[in-house]
Amino acid sequence: MNTIPFENQFITLGDAFYTKTKPTPVANPTLIKFNQELAESLGLSTNNFDPNKAVAIFSGNTIPAGAEPLAMVYAGHQFSQFNPQLGDGRAILLGEIVNPDGKRFDLQLKGSGRTAYSRGGDGRSALGPVLREYLVSEAMEKLGVPSTRALAAITTGEVVHREQLLPGGIITRIATSFIRVGTFQFFAAQGKTDAVKKLADHVIERNYPQIKSQAGNTAVTYANFLQSVVDRQAALIAQWMQLGFIHGVMNTDNMSIAGETIDYGPCAFMDDYAHNKVFSAIDRNGRYAYNNQPSIGLWNLSRLAETLLPLLAQTPEAAIEIAQNILKTYINTYENNWLPGMRAKCGLSNSAQGNDDKALIEALFETMAANSADFTLTFFHLSRLNKQICERSTKHEDALRNLFNKPKQLDDWLTQWRTRLDDETQSDKQRQTHMQATNPIYIPRNHQIEAAIRAAEDHNDFTAFHDLHKVLQGPYTQQKGKDRYQLPPQAGEVIAKTFCGT
């Protein structure tokens, strides 16, 4: 990877959208992980790969030819409070590349030093958040969830000052766009409609080219743009819910306009199920709890719609009506993604009509909540059960019941589930195959991530990180000798709080 074929467009929008910023060099960078699979998909040649040259680029110590480093400006609602100027406080966009399929990607360093938007921060990242983002973002890719990707992770050879001194790290991440809802809010709050339009045109051209009107970017085009963003976000959050994923900080500045999961700060996957589960240490009132994520998605999209009103119609009244009609589609779009996904997890085909599958699925979640049953293991064992009740000693039937403090409640639900299976035409084998394709065996569990972080930060040992990453590359395939990666935490391993790392 001696050269990176940059083709930068965002910088042409003008300096109102960013501040040109070079990464701050670090003392002694070392490469932890390089994502060769991703590099090759991006069209980056890995022939004669030189780790020294690569680590110089991924640390920010060397600016590759064609890169035009900048920090993007944006605003955002943070826990419902509007901040009129935020921006990339510890991230720098090196530039954009086009892969062999003609798709454009941003290449960004995170933890690369102060920018104009650091607001008194050091612009750095501790090593732990770098490892967390690398593990979780790449796990999300393998789970089939739209996400930013991790291209490389390095140690800086320096320490960062948080509550204690911690080793520093930098992650190189890839996205189809790092533009956020908050980017639109920044210009709309200043009444700069021309800038909002310019930004929308850029995003449409890059991320939603299929909706561009033959006559140019008309009001209909901007309405279609809003509708497309609504559709993508509804589908994305439905996937989060199906996996027990909690983003943790769904501020509008952490919401990608491209419909990808972005900014893996205090994120977490649930172990024991609870409707209102919260991990983020800064979410003290549970605004971004698991069960609030769908409604917060709509709230955030409403803020985006507000920024686009001047582009939707000539009068405010007409624009508001258009926006409201689009936003009203969110709930149905979410349900039309969530319910089929949950049916698949439960082995229920969409072809069986006249059944209240939503009520059956919600009853399972109520039973899981009442028993603090492990989210992932519940569906894992369910996907291995037969339609007919087998001997109670069968491995998965027994293991499933053991997840529930009051197994009689589960038994009652299983009776309803098996009755529902009477309407299915699939054989047990067919149903189990389909269920196992959507119910992961391995997820990035908090205690395993924490173990990898502790080994790396405390002992400079990345073995646990590499081992966990390797397992997470095959989340739906049983891996010999890797049973411990399925297990929930023991009492002394529970991670109750996660942190942003700023």
KOLDOLO-983373 format. One record per residue (C-alpha): residue in one letter; x negated, y negated, z. Coordinates in nm, 2 decimals, decimal comma. Example, Ala and Ser with C-alpha at 12.3 -4.5 7.8 and 13.67 -1.06 7.14 Angstrom:
! residues 2
{'A' {-1,23 0,45 0,78}}
{'S' {-1,37 0,11 0,71}}
This chain:
! residues 502
{'M' {0,00 0,00 0,00}}
{'N' {-0,25 -0,25 -0,12}}
{'T' {0,01 -0,49 -0,26}}
{'I' {0,37 -0,58 -0,19}}
{'P' {0,58 -0,69 -0,49}}
{'F' {0,75 -0,99 -0,34}}
{'E' {1,04 -1,16 -0,53}}
{'N' {1,16 -1,43 -0,29}}
{'Q' {1,50 -1,60 -0,33}}
{'F' {1,61 -1,72 0,02}}
{'I' {1,33 -1,97 0,03}}
{'T' {1,47 -2,14 -0,28}}
{'L' {1,78 -2,25 -0,08}}
{'G' {1,57 -2,53 0,06}}
{'D' {1,41 -2,62 0,39}}
{'A' {1,74 -2,69 0,56}}
{'F' {1,78 -2,31 0,59}}
{'Y' {1,45 -2,23 0,75}}
{'T' {1,11 -2,36 0,88}}
{'K' {0,80 -2,23 0,71}}
{'T' {0,61 -2,04 0,98}}
{'K' {0,31 -1,82 0,98}}
{'P' {0,27 -1,53 1,22}}
{'T' {0,03 -1,59 1,51}}
{'P' {-0,26 -1,34 1,48}}
{'V' {-0,31 -1,09 1,76}}
{'A' {-0,62 -0,96 1,92}}
{'N' {-0,65 -0,59 1,85}}
{'P' {-0,36 -0,44 1,66}}
{'T' {-0,32 -0,07 1,63}}
{'L' {-0,07 0,12 1,41}}
{'I' {0,18 0,34 1,60}}
{'K' {0,40 0,45 1,32}}
{'F' {0,44 0,39 0,95}}
{'N' {0,76 0,49 0,77}}
{'Q' {0,62 0,64 0,45}}
{'E' {0,96 0,77 0,34}}
{'L' {1,11 0,42 0,36}}
{'A' {0,80 0,27 0,20}}
{'E' {0,84 0,50 -0,10}}
{'S' {1,21 0,43 -0,13}}
{'L' {1,12 0,06 -0,14}}
{'G' {0,88 0,12 -0,43}}
{'L' {0,57 0,05 -0,21}}
{'S' {0,29 0,26 -0,33}}
{'T' {0,13 0,47 -0,05}}
{'N' {-0,14 0,61 -0,27}}
{'N' {-0,48 0,55 -0,10}}
{'F' {-0,30 0,42 0,20}}
{'D' {-0,54 0,21 0,41}}
{'P' {-0,43 0,19 0,78}}
{'N' {-0,66 -0,10 0,84}}
{'K' {-0,51 -0,31 0,56}}
{'A' {-0,16 -0,20 0,66}}
{'V' {-0,20 -0,29 1,03}}
{'A' {-0,34 -0,63 0,93}}
{'I' {-0,02 -0,70 0,74}}
{'F' {0,22 -0,56 1,00}}
{'S' {0,06 -0,75 1,28}}
{'G' {0,07 -1,08 1,09}}
{'N' {-0,31 -1,11 1,09}}
{'T' {-0,31 -1,10 0,71}}
{'I' {-0,05 -1,27 0,49}}
{'P' {-0,01 -1,05 0,18}}
{'A' {-0,01 -1,21 -0,16}}
{'G' {0,34 -1,33 -0,26}}
{'A' {0,46 -1,36 0,09}}
{'E' {0,62 -1,69 0,19}}
{'P' {0,66 -1,66 0,57}}
{'L' {0,95 -1,85 0,73}}
{'A' {1,18 -1,84 1,03}}
{'M' {1,55 -1,86 0,95}}
{'V' {1,78 -2,11 1,13}}
{'Y' {2,13 -2,02 1,25}}
{'A' {2,37 -2,10 1,53}}
{'G' {2,60 -1,86 1,72}}
{'H' {2,86 -1,78 1,98}}
{'Q' {2,67 -1,62 2,27}}
{'F' {2,92 -1,45 2,51}}
{'S' {3,19 -1,68 2,36}}
{'Q' {2,98 -2,00 2,42}}
{'F' {2,88 -2,18 2,11}}
{'N' {2,51 -2,28 2,07}}
{'P' {2,47 -2,51 1,77}}
{'Q' {2,11 -2,41 1,70}}
{'L' {1,94 -2,08 1,75}}
{'G' {1,73 -1,93 1,48}}
{'D' {1,45 -1,67 1,46}}
{'G' {1,27 -1,73 1,78}}
{'R' {1,04 -1,43 1,75}}
{'A' {1,09 -1,30 1,40}}
{'I' {0,94 -1,42 1,07}}
{'L' {1,06 -1,33 0,73}}
{'L' {0,76 -1,24 0,51}}
{'G' {0,96 -1,22 0,19}}
{'E' {1,19 -1,01 -0,02}}
{'I' {1,12 -0,71 -0,23}}
{'V' {1,32 -0,52 -0,50}}
{'N' {1,32 -0,15 -0,49}}
{'P' {1,31 0,07 -0,81}}
{'D' {1,69 0,08 -0,81}}
{'G' {1,71 -0,30 -0,83}}
{'K' {1,83 -0,35 -0,47}}
{'R' {1,68 -0,64 -0,28}}
{'F' {1,55 -0,61 0,08}}
{'D' {1,41 -0,86 0,33}}
{'L' {1,08 -0,77 0,51}}
{'Q' {1,05 -0,92 0,85}}
{'L' {0,81 -0,91 1,14}}
{'K' {0,96 -0,92 1,49}}
{'G' {0,75 -1,01 1,78}}
{'S' {0,51 -1,21 1,56}}
{'G' {0,47 -1,53 1,76}}
{'R' {0,63 -1,86 1,83}}
{'T' {0,85 -2,04 1,57}}
{'A' {1,04 -2,37 1,57}}
{'Y' {1,33 -2,18 1,72}}
{'S' {1,16 -2,01 2,01}}
{'R' {1,32 -2,25 2,26}}
{'G' {1,03 -2,22 2,50}}
{'G' {0,98 -1,85 2,45}}
{'D' {0,65 -1,69 2,35}}
{'G' {0,79 -1,54 2,03}}
{'R' {0,65 -1,20 2,13}}
{'S' {0,80 -0,87 2,20}}
{'A' {0,70 -0,62 2,46}}
{'L' {0,61 -0,27 2,33}}
{'G' {0,93 -0,11 2,48}}
{'P' {1,19 -0,30 2,27}}
{'V' {0,98 -0,23 1,96}}
{'L' {0,99 0,15 2,03}}
{'R' {1,36 0,14 2,11}}
{'E' {1,45 -0,04 1,79}}
{'Y' {1,23 0,19 1,58}}
{'L' {1,39 0,50 1,73}}
{'V' {1,75 0,38 1,73}}
{'S' {1,75 0,21 1,39}}
{'E' {1,60 0,51 1,22}}
{'A' {1,83 0,75 1,41}}
{'M' {2,13 0,54 1,28}}
{'E' {2,01 0,58 0,93}}
{'K' {2,00 0,96 0,96}}
{'L' {2,34 0,95 1,13}}
{'G' {2,48 0,77 0,82}}
{'V' {2,54 0,43 0,98}}
{'P' {2,45 0,12 0,79}}
{'S' {2,15 -0,04 0,96}}
{'T' {1,83 -0,23 0,94}}
{'R' {1,54 0,00 0,90}}
{'A' {1,20 0,02 1,07}}
{'L' {0,90 0,02 0,83}}
{'A' {0,62 0,00 1,09}}
{'A' {0,54 -0,04 1,46}}
{'I' {0,21 -0,16 1,61}}
{'T' {0,06 -0,25 1,94}}
{'T' {-0,09 -0,60 1,95}}
{'G' {-0,38 -0,54 2,20}}
{'E' {-0,23 -0,82 2,40}}
{'V' {0,00 -0,85 2,70}}
{'V' {0,33 -1,04 2,72}}
{'H' {0,46 -1,20 3,04}}
{'R' {0,80 -1,09 3,15}}
{'E' {0,89 -0,99 3,50}}
{'Q' {0,55 -0,82 3,48}}
{'L' {0,27 -0,79 3,24}}
{'L' {0,35 -0,55 2,95}}
{'P' {0,17 -0,44 2,64}}
{'G' {0,29 -0,63 2,33}}
{'G' {0,42 -0,48 2,01}}
{'I' {0,55 -0,59 1,67}}
{'I' {0,81 -0,41 1,45}}
{'T' {0,83 -0,46 1,08}}
{'R' {1,19 -0,42 0,98}}
{'I' {1,39 -0,41 0,66}}
{'A' {1,74 -0,52 0,58}}
{'T' {1,95 -0,60 0,28}}
{'S' {2,00 -0,94 0,45}}
{'F' {1,90 -1,10 0,77}}
{'I' {2,17 -1,37 0,72}}
{'R' {2,43 -1,37 1,00}}
{'V' {2,77 -1,51 1,08}}
{'G' {2,58 -1,76 1,29}}
{'T' {2,39 -1,88 0,98}}
{'F' {2,72 -2,00 0,83}}
{'Q' {2,82 -2,15 1,17}}
{'F' {2,50 -2,36 1,18}}
{'F' {2,60 -2,56 0,87}}
{'A' {2,97 -2,56 0,93}}
{'A' {2,93 -2,71 1,27}}
{'Q' {2,75 -3,00 1,11}}
{'G' {3,02 -3,04 0,84}}
{'K' {2,77 -2,94 0,57}}
{'T' {3,02 -2,77 0,33}}
{'D' {2,78 -2,79 0,04}}
{'A' {2,53 -2,59 0,24}}
{'V' {2,79 -2,33 0,35}}
{'K' {2,89 -2,30 -0,02}}
{'K' {2,52 -2,26 -0,12}}
{'L' {2,47 -1,99 0,14}}
{'A' {2,79 -1,81 0,04}}
{'D' {2,69 -1,81 -0,33}}
{'H' {2,35 -1,67 -0,23}}
{'V' {2,51 -1,39 -0,02}}
{'I' {2,77 -1,31 -0,29}}
{'E' {2,50 -1,29 -0,56}}
{'R' {2,28 -1,06 -0,35}}
{'N' {2,51 -0,85 -0,13}}
{'Y' {2,85 -0,87 -0,30}}
{'P' {2,79 -0,91 -0,67}}
{'Q' {3,10 -0,70 -0,76}}
{'I' {3,33 -0,97 -0,64}}
{'K' {3,19 -1,26 -0,84}}
{'S' {3,45 -1,42 -1,06}}
{'Q' {3,40 -1,43 -1,43}}
{'A' {3,48 -1,80 -1,41}}
{'G' {3,21 -1,86 -1,15}}
{'N' {3,25 -1,89 -0,77}}
{'T' {3,61 -2,01 -0,73}}
{'A' {3,83 -2,02 -0,43}}
{'V' {3,94 -1,66 -0,51}}
{'T' {3,58 -1,55 -0,51}}
{'Y' {3,52 -1,69 -0,16}}
{'A' {3,84 -1,52 -0,04}}
{'N' {3,72 -1,19 -0,18}}
{'F' {3,39 -1,25 -0,01}}
{'L' {3,56 -1,29 0,33}}
{'Q' {3,77 -0,99 0,26}}
{'S' {3,46 -0,78 0,17}}
{'V' {3,28 -0,88 0,49}}
{'V' {3,59 -0,80 0,70}}
{'D' {3,61 -0,46 0,53}}
{'R' {3,24 -0,38 0,59}}
{'Q' {3,24 -0,48 0,95}}
{'A' {3,56 -0,29 1,03}}
{'A' {3,41 0,02 0,87}}
{'L' {3,08 -0,03 1,06}}
{'I' {3,23 -0,07 1,40}}
{'A' {3,46 0,24 1,34}}
{'Q' {3,14 0,44 1,29}}
{'W' {2,99 0,30 1,62}}
{'M' {3,30 0,41 1,80}}
{'Q' {3,29 0,76 1,65}}
{'L' {2,93 0,81 1,78}}
{'G' {2,97 0,65 2,13}}
{'F' {2,73 0,37 2,03}}
{'I' {2,74 0,04 2,22}}
{'H' {2,56 -0,25 2,05}}
{'G' {2,55 -0,45 2,38}}
{'V' {2,52 -0,80 2,25}}
{'M' {2,77 -0,87 1,97}}
{'N' {2,72 -1,24 1,95}}
{'T' {2,79 -1,40 1,62}}
{'D' {2,42 -1,46 1,57}}
{'N' {2,37 -1,08 1,59}}
{'M' {2,63 -0,99 1,33}}
{'S' {2,50 -0,92 0,98}}
{'I' {2,68 -1,07 0,69}}
{'A' {2,58 -0,76 0,49}}
{'G' {2,77 -0,52 0,73}}
{'E' {2,46 -0,35 0,88}}
{'T' {2,38 -0,28 1,24}}
{'I' {2,12 -0,54 1,34}}
{'D' {1,93 -0,65 1,65}}
{'Y' {1,89 -0,34 1,86}}
{'G' {1,83 -0,51 2,19}}
{'P' {2,02 -0,37 2,49}}
{'C' {2,19 -0,11 2,27}}
{'A' {2,27 0,24 2,40}}
{'F' {2,45 0,57 2,32}}
{'M' {2,69 0,69 2,59}}
{'D' {2,62 1,00 2,79}}
{'D' {2,93 1,04 3,02}}
{'Y' {3,23 0,89 2,85}}
{'A' {3,41 0,58 2,99}}
{'H' {3,64 0,34 2,79}}
{'N' {3,47 0,03 2,93}}
{'K' {3,11 0,15 2,94}}
{'V' {2,85 -0,13 2,95}}
{'F' {2,47 -0,10 2,95}}
{'S' {2,35 -0,45 2,86}}
{'A' {2,20 -0,62 3,17}}
{'I' {2,32 -0,96 3,04}}
{'D' {2,68 -0,85 2,97}}
{'R' {2,79 -0,90 3,33}}
{'N' {3,17 -0,93 3,26}}
{'G' {3,19 -0,64 3,00}}
{'R' {3,27 -0,86 2,71}}
{'Y' {3,09 -0,62 2,48}}
{'A' {3,19 -0,30 2,65}}
{'Y' {3,25 0,01 2,43}}
{'N' {3,63 -0,03 2,40}}
{'N' {3,60 -0,40 2,33}}
{'Q' {3,38 -0,37 2,02}}
{'P' {3,67 -0,35 1,76}}
{'S' {3,84 -0,66 1,90}}
{'I' {3,51 -0,85 1,93}}
{'G' {3,44 -0,76 1,56}}
{'L' {3,76 -0,94 1,47}}
{'W' {3,68 -1,23 1,69}}
{'N' {3,35 -1,27 1,52}}
{'L' {3,50 -1,25 1,18}}
{'S' {3,75 -1,52 1,28}}
{'R' {3,45 -1,75 1,34}}
{'L' {3,31 -1,67 1,00}}
{'A' {3,65 -1,74 0,84}}
{'E' {3,65 -2,08 1,01}}
{'T' {3,33 -2,17 0,83}}
{'L' {3,47 -2,08 0,49}}
{'L' {3,80 -2,27 0,52}}
{'P' {3,69 -2,56 0,29}}
{'L' {3,60 -2,31 0,02}}
{'L' {3,93 -2,11 0,03}}
{'A' {4,18 -2,38 -0,07}}
{'Q' {4,22 -2,76 -0,13}}
{'T' {4,42 -2,81 0,18}}
{'P' {4,35 -2,69 0,54}}
{'E' {4,70 -2,54 0,57}}
{'A' {4,66 -2,33 0,26}}
{'A' {4,31 -2,23 0,36}}
{'I' {4,42 -2,12 0,71}}
{'E' {4,70 -1,91 0,56}}
{'I' {4,46 -1,73 0,33}}
{'A' {4,21 -1,67 0,61}}
{'Q' {4,48 -1,54 0,84}}
{'N' {4,61 -1,30 0,58}}
{'I' {4,26 -1,16 0,53}}
{'L' {4,19 -1,13 0,90}}
{'K' {4,52 -0,95 0,95}}
{'T' {4,39 -0,66 0,73}}
{'Y' {4,11 -0,59 0,98}}
{'I' {4,31 -0,38 1,21}}
{'N' {4,44 -0,15 0,94}}
{'T' {4,10 -0,13 0,78}}
{'Y' {3,94 -0,03 1,11}}
{'E' {4,21 0,23 1,18}}
{'N' {4,18 0,36 0,82}}
{'N' {3,81 0,42 0,89}}
{'W' {3,83 0,53 1,26}}
{'L' {4,11 0,78 1,23}}
{'P' {3,98 0,98 0,94}}
{'G' {3,64 0,99 1,11}}
{'M' {3,79 1,11 1,43}}
{'R' {4,00 1,36 1,25}}
{'A' {3,68 1,50 1,09}}
{'K' {3,51 1,52 1,43}}
{'C' {3,81 1,72 1,57}}
{'G' {3,84 1,94 1,26}}
{'L' {4,17 1,80 1,15}}
{'S' {4,21 1,75 0,77}}
{'N' {4,39 1,45 0,63}}
{'S' {4,61 1,67 0,43}}
{'A' {4,82 1,79 0,72}}
{'Q' {5,11 1,55 0,74}}
{'G' {5,37 1,49 1,02}}
{'N' {5,13 1,52 1,30}}
{'D' {5,04 1,25 1,55}}
{'D' {4,67 1,30 1,53}}
{'K' {4,59 0,96 1,68}}
{'A' {4,78 1,05 2,00}}
{'L' {4,60 1,38 2,02}}
{'I' {4,26 1,22 1,97}}
{'E' {4,33 0,95 2,23}}
{'A' {4,45 1,22 2,47}}
{'L' {4,11 1,38 2,43}}
{'F' {3,93 1,05 2,52}}
{'E' {4,16 1,00 2,82}}
{'T' {4,06 1,35 2,94}}
{'M' {3,70 1,28 2,88}}
{'A' {3,72 0,96 3,07}}
{'A' {3,90 1,12 3,36}}
{'N' {3,62 1,38 3,38}}
{'S' {3,32 1,17 3,29}}
{'A' {3,25 1,43 3,01}}
{'D' {2,94 1,38 2,79}}
{'F' {3,05 1,22 2,47}}
{'T' {2,82 1,39 2,22}}
{'L' {2,82 1,74 2,39}}
{'T' {3,20 1,74 2,41}}
{'F' {3,23 1,72 2,03}}
{'F' {2,92 1,94 1,98}}
{'H' {3,08 2,23 2,16}}
{'L' {3,43 2,16 2,03}}
{'S' {3,29 2,20 1,67}}
{'R' {3,19 2,55 1,76}}
{'L' {3,52 2,68 1,90}}
{'N' {3,74 2,92 1,72}}
{'K' {4,11 2,86 1,66}}
{'Q' {4,21 3,16 1,86}}
{'I' {4,12 3,16 2,23}}
{'C' {3,82 3,38 2,27}}
{'E' {3,69 3,54 2,59}}
{'R' {3,63 3,28 2,85}}
{'S' {3,26 3,38 2,86}}
{'T' {3,19 3,28 2,50}}
{'K' {2,90 3,04 2,51}}
{'H' {3,05 2,72 2,37}}
{'E' {3,39 2,76 2,53}}
{'D' {3,23 2,80 2,87}}
{'A' {2,98 2,52 2,80}}
{'L' {3,26 2,28 2,70}}
{'R' {3,46 2,35 3,01}}
{'N' {3,15 2,29 3,23}}
{'L' {3,14 1,93 3,10}}
{'F' {3,47 1,86 3,28}}
{'N' {3,51 1,82 3,65}}
{'K' {3,87 1,94 3,61}}
{'P' {3,86 2,19 3,33}}
{'K' {4,23 2,26 3,35}}
{'Q' {4,29 1,92 3,20}}
{'L' {4,07 2,02 2,91}}
{'D' {4,25 2,35 2,88}}
{'D' {4,58 2,17 2,84}}
{'W' {4,43 1,96 2,56}}
{'L' {4,28 2,25 2,39}}
{'T' {4,62 2,42 2,38}}
{'Q' {4,76 2,12 2,20}}
{'W' {4,46 2,11 1,96}}
{'R' {4,49 2,48 1,87}}
{'T' {4,86 2,43 1,81}}
{'R' {4,77 2,15 1,57}}
{'L' {4,52 2,38 1,40}}
{'D' {4,81 2,60 1,30}}
{'D' {4,89 2,33 1,03}}
{'E' {4,54 2,36 0,89}}
{'T' {4,46 2,58 0,59}}
{'Q' {4,09 2,59 0,66}}
{'S' {3,93 2,90 0,80}}
{'D' {3,74 2,87 1,13}}
{'K' {3,41 2,88 0,94}}
{'Q' {3,51 2,61 0,70}}
{'R' {3,65 2,38 0,98}}
{'Q' {3,34 2,43 1,19}}
{'T' {3,11 2,35 0,90}}
{'H' {3,29 2,03 0,84}}
{'M' {3,30 1,94 1,21}}
{'Q' {2,93 2,01 1,25}}
{'A' {2,85 1,78 0,96}}
{'T' {3,00 1,48 1,15}}
{'N' {2,92 1,57 1,51}}
{'P' {2,55 1,52 1,58}}
{'I' {2,35 1,76 1,80}}
{'Y' {2,09 1,50 1,88}}
{'I' {2,13 1,13 1,95}}
{'P' {1,87 0,88 2,09}}
{'R' {1,97 0,92 2,46}}
{'N' {1,87 0,64 2,69}}
{'H' {1,66 0,85 2,93}}
{'Q' {1,46 1,00 2,64}}
{'I' {1,39 0,66 2,50}}
{'E' {1,29 0,54 2,84}}
{'A' {1,06 0,83 2,88}}
{'A' {0,89 0,75 2,55}}
{'I' {0,86 0,38 2,65}}
{'R' {0,72 0,46 2,99}}
{'A' {0,45 0,70 2,85}}
{'A' {0,36 0,43 2,59}}
{'E' {0,36 0,13 2,81}}
{'D' {0,21 0,29 3,12}}
{'H' {-0,03 0,54 2,97}}
{'N' {-0,08 0,44 2,61}}
{'D' {0,06 0,78 2,52}}
{'F' {0,29 0,79 2,21}}
{'T' {0,35 1,17 2,21}}
{'A' {0,70 1,14 2,35}}
{'F' {0,78 0,87 2,10}}
{'H' {0,67 1,07 1,80}}
{'D' {0,83 1,39 1,93}}
{'L' {1,17 1,22 1,98}}
{'H' {1,15 1,04 1,65}}
{'K' {1,09 1,37 1,47}}
{'V' {1,39 1,53 1,64}}
{'L' {1,62 1,24 1,55}}
{'Q' {1,54 1,27 1,18}}
{'G' {1,76 1,58 1,17}}
{'P' {2,06 1,50 1,40}}
{'Y' {2,30 1,75 1,26}}
{'T' {2,06 2,05 1,24}}
{'Q' {1,99 2,28 1,53}}
{'Q' {1,61 2,26 1,58}}
{'K' {1,43 2,56 1,74}}
{'G' {1,29 2,48 2,08}}
{'K' {1,45 2,14 2,10}}
{'D' {1,74 2,21 2,33}}
{'R' {1,62 1,96 2,59}}
{'Y' {1,69 1,68 2,35}}
{'Q' {2,06 1,77 2,36}}
{'L' {2,08 1,74 2,74}}
{'P' {2,22 1,45 2,93}}
{'P' {2,01 1,29 3,20}}
{'Q' {1,96 1,44 3,54}}
{'A' {2,06 1,23 3,84}}
{'G' {1,72 1,07 3,87}}
{'E' {1,70 1,00 3,49}}
{'V' {2,01 0,80 3,44}}
{'I' {1,95 0,46 3,27}}
{'A' {2,23 0,23 3,38}}
{'K' {2,10 -0,09 3,24}}
{'T' {1,93 -0,19 2,91}}
{'F' {1,75 -0,51 2,83}}
{'C' {1,70 -0,74 2,53}}
{'G' {1,32 -0,77 2,58}}
{'T' {1,31 -1,14 2,52}}
